[in-house]
Amino acid sequence: TMKVKRMCSMLKSLGLKSILYANEGPMSDCDRMEAILTNEERQKLFGNDSQWKNGGFFNNEETTAVFDERVIEAISRNKSEKGIHFLLAMWGVGHQTISS
């Protein structure tokens, strides 16, 4: 999470526009946030917050499918905006479906 926040700040300091595709919550230093899951949906799909605070990881096909589908829809809506677009998949291979 901190890496994403730092990246948004760095892009902004360079005069670049950034759109953060993330779960509902506080917005980092990006120009716009596309909320992919509400807090309620996140709790239902990902489970208990303490799991994440202790370095937990999820591997749930339903969760991944819902998140990926919504991100792909949001990116498709935003692709028509003018400018150069870079997709920074901060989760690496876990975001392969989205980046494809």
Secondary structure, DSSP 8 states (H G I E B T S, - for coil): -HHHHHHHHHHHHTT---EEEE-SS---SSSEEEE-S-HHHHHHHH--HHHHHTT-----HHHHHHHHHHHHHHHHHHTTSSS------TTGGGGHHHH-
